[in-house]
Amino acid sequence: MPPQGGKEATVATNAQAVQKLLRAKEAQRKAFLRKQLQEEGEEGQGGDKETSKNQPQRDPRLPPGQRWAKGGKWVVIDLRTSDFPFNVHSHDWSLCVEGLGGADTPARSYSLKELQAAAAAAPTAAGVGTFEQDLHCVTQCSVKGLRFVGVRMRDLIAMLQPRADWRYLLQWGADGYTANVPRSEVEAEEALFAWAMEDECGNTVDIPYEHGCVRFLFPQLYGWKGCKWPVRIRFSPVDEPGFWERRGGHERGRTDRQERFDMTRVSVLGPWAMRLGGQMFRSERLRPLALFAQRSMGRYYLLRDRVGKVPFLAAHACVALVLALLAYHLLSRVFSASSLLAGGLAT
């Protein structure tokens, strides 16, 4: 007979193993952050006192782990599989807003003009204005002093009047991208809903197509938290992980805490891959290659989401089998040719 309490002992052992794994993951994350901060300190202070005097102090506007993009270039990262028509000024575009009023209140669609007029007329709104913000990409690239035309999110929320118990803002983009943001971050002073920006000459221009035309911006968070080409949002009491959150991205994504990854759900290689990607995006020569790789990975994940994980893995197995058969056929032909050649030389 099995000993008394054997099942309880097994459960306890499994729980201890899970806790040990979580502690190991957290230790890896802390070690990675310590090494990164140490490298930044060496870059900012130099190897000795003489070098540190000649080097400028680190910009206080720059979060830890970030570097200003060369030439102030705004890094382009998205899942766009192709250029699709997206014109916020046309009558075809509207933003579907869910989670208004009570739980049974139907969704409502707003055109850009309706959003602009309603935001400016909201009782608690400061009005439409120009806001200067720094944006920070998770690839460690930052861009300084972008000037956006729009309205603060908290003023937009005052106009929309969502349900009182909402805790997350869920966003959907026209390219299939999704993102989730906690309520406290949505209502932060820095959060914006922007539809235009100012150029270097101070002229108001549209947000470039490659940057989403209209954007939800959360400068205190990494850029992946703001959806490009938005077509639908929901004020939800329940969290739904977004595109990158389902693949190891941090649930919160705060820049001052370097919340890039959830180390309990991401591979150990994730942070190092991100650092390599950041270096490629900062390089003028390697940036197209980095963007191609990032979009290819995005297409892969989007296709897997649409098809389903099990059928997609089955398709992977079929492709692997076909490649193995082709390799076997090729190698057998090579060996046969080698044997014939060796026989001919022997005679």
C-alpha positions, 0 to 999 in steps of 0.5 A: 500500500502507498504511504499515507500522505503520498499524494499530498507529498507529491503535490508539495514537491511539484509546488516546490519545483514550480517555486524554484523555477520561478525564483530561477527565472526572476534571478535571471531577469535581475542578473540581466538588468544588473549587467545592463545597468553596469554596462550603461554606467561604464558608458556614462562614467568611463573607465576612470576619473579622467574619462568620466570628466570628459563624458557628458552626464546621462540625459535624465529624460532617457529611461534606463536601458535606452539610447537616443536614436541616431539622427532623431529617427523614429523607429518603425516596428509593426506587423504590417503584411502589406500597405492597406488603405487607411485614411482617418480623414475619410468617411470610411474610418471610424473607431468602434468603442465598446464598454460604454455606460453600463454592461449592456450599453451597445458599442458606438462608432466615432469618426475622427471629426466626432472624436475631436469635437467631443473631446474639445467640448468635454466638461473636464477637458483641457481641450485639443492641444500640442504635447511634446513627448519622448517615445521609447521602443522596447528595442532600446531605441528612444526618440526625443521631443516629438510634438503631437496634436491631440487630446489627453486620454483622461479628457477623452475618457471623460467624454466617452464615459465608459463603464465605471468598473473598467480596469483595462483598455484593450486595443485592436489595429487594422493589421491584426495587432492587439494591445492591453493597458491598465487603467492607471496608465491610461489615465496618466497625464502623459497618455495621449490620443493623437491624430497629427503632429508638428514637423521641424518647421512647426507646421501641423502634418498628419502622423506618417502612415508607417507610424499609424496615422492616428495613435494611442500614445503612452510615453511612460510605457514602451511603444508596443503598448500603443496600437497603430491604425486603431479600429476598435477599443474596449473598456474592459473589467477583465484583462485580455493579453495583447499580441506581445503579452501572449508571447512573453511581453511584460503585462505593464511595460513601464520604461522606468522599471525596464519591464520588457519581459515577463521572465516566467513566460519568456525564454532566457534568450529573449532579452539577448535577442531583444538587445541584438534587435535593438542594435540592428534597429539603431544601425542605418545599414541593418535597420531594413534587415531588422524590420524584415525579420520583425515583420516576418515573425509577426506574420508567422504569429498572426497566421498561427493565431488565425489557423490555430495552434494545433493545425499549425503545428501539424502543418509544421510537422508535414513541412519538416517531413517533406524537407526530410524526405527531400534531404534523404533523396538528395543525399542518396543521389549524392552517395550513388554518384560517389559510388559510381565515380569510385567504381569507375576510378577503380577499374 
